[in-house]
Amino acid sequence: MNNRTLRTVTDLALFGAMCFLTGTGLLIHYRLVPGFMGGHGLTVLGFSRHQWGTCHLWAAYLLLLLLLVHLALNWTFIRNCIAAKRTWIAIALGLIGAAFVSAFLLVPVERTGDGSHRQGTRDGQGSRGQENGAD
C-alpha cells in the first residue's frame, strides 16, 4: 500500500471515528438521559447508557490513535508548512496542545453532596417533600 492510499484510508477512518464519536455523544446526552429514573432501563440497539459510554470511550482512543498516524503520515507537510525554518513554532504548538490536554488530567476533582446518585429517599419523598412535611 503506497503512502497516498494509506493517507486516504486513515482520513476516511478518522472521519468515521469522528462521526461515531459525535453520534454516541449526542445519543448519551439527549436520548439516554442520566439521573434517577431518567435513563433507567433504556437501551438503544441492546446497549445501555453505560455500555454506549464504553463504546464512546474506545472510539475516542481509536480517534487519538488515528490522529497520531495521520500526523506521522503528513509530517513532511506539517514541517514544511508550519515550521519552515522555524522549529520553535512546531515545538510551541506541540507544548500548547500537550498543556491543554494535560489540564483535564490535572484539574482537581471534587465531591459534592453526600456522593450518592439518588435524588430521592426510599419512601419516594425528595428533600422538598420532607421540608414541606409536618415539623
Secondary structure, DSSP 8 states (H G I E B T S, - for coil): --HHHHHHHHHHHHHHHHHHHHHHHHIIIIIS--STTTSTT--BTTB-HHHHHHHHHHHHHHHHHHHHHHHHHTHHHHHHHTSTT-HHHHHHHHHHHHHHHHHHHHS-----TTS---SS-TTS--HHHHHTS--
